[in-house]
């Protein structure tokens, strides 16, 4: 899981040793990656490991953090 355009699919292609999945070059103006992947797919590596390639996340947020932290890691005196 990672931000859009960081190279998740490029890394997957390197791990499988084939340019099986489409990628894009970095943008010329700011040298940042481009969002290319539009669907999720599961890839099995020769080792038997499995990876899921997903489209990039534009935003990730934690909901209920304060109450969840207190419930999980309550202070004991």
C-alpha positions in Angstrom: 0.0 0.0 0.0 1.3 3.4 -0.8 0.8 6.8 -2.4 -0.1 7.2 -6.0 2.9 7.1 -8.4 5.5 5.9 -5.9 6.5 2.8 -7.9 4.5 -0.1 -6.4 3.8 -1.7 -9.8 7.4 -1.0 -11.0 8.7 -2.9 -7.9 6.2 -5.7 -8.6 7.4 -6.0 -12.2 11.0 -6.2 -11.0 10.1 -8.9 -8.5 8.4 -11.1 -11.1 11.2 -10.4 -13.6 8.8 -9.2 -16.4 7.2 -5.9 -17.5 3.8 -7.6 -17.2 2.0 -4.6 -15.7 1.8 -1.2 -17.3 3.8 1.6 -15.7 4.5 5.2 -16.6 7.6 7.3 -16.6 8.1 10.1 -14.1 6.8 13.6 -15.0 9.4 15.9 -16.6 8.3 19.1 -14.7 8.5 17.8 -11.1 10.1 14.3 -11.5 7.3 12.7 -9.6 5.6 9.4 -10.5 2.3 9.1 -12.4 -0.8 7.2 -11.3 -1.1 4.3 -13.8 -2.7 1.3 -12.0 -6.5 1.3 -12.2 -7.4 -2.0 -10.6 -6.2 -4.5 -8.0 -4.6 -7.7 -9.0 -3.0 -10.6 -7.1 0.4 -11.8 -8.3 2.0 -15.1 -7.3 5.9 -15.0 -7.3 8.0 -18.0 -8.2 8.9 -18.4 -4.5 5.2 -18.9 -3.7 4.8 -15.5 -2.1 1.7 -13.5 -3.2 1.5 -9.7 -3.6 -1.5 -7.6 -4.3 -0.9 -4.5 -6.5 -3.4 -1.8 -5.8 -4.0 1.7 -7.2 -2.3 4.4 -5.2 -3.9 6.0 -2.1 -4.6 9.7 -2.5 -5.5 10.1 1.2 -5.3 7.8 4.3 -7.0 8.8 7.5 -7.3 7.2 10.9 -10.8 7.3 12.4 -11.5 7.1 16.1 -7.8 7.3 17.0 -8.2 8.9 20.4 -10.8 6.6 21.8 -9.2 3.5 20.1 -5.8 4.3 21.6 -7.3 4.9 25.1 -9.2 1.6 24.9 -6.2 -0.4 23.6 -3.4 1.2 25.6 -5.1 2.5 28.7 -2.7 3.7 31.4 -2.5 1.7 34.5 -1.5 3.2 37.8 
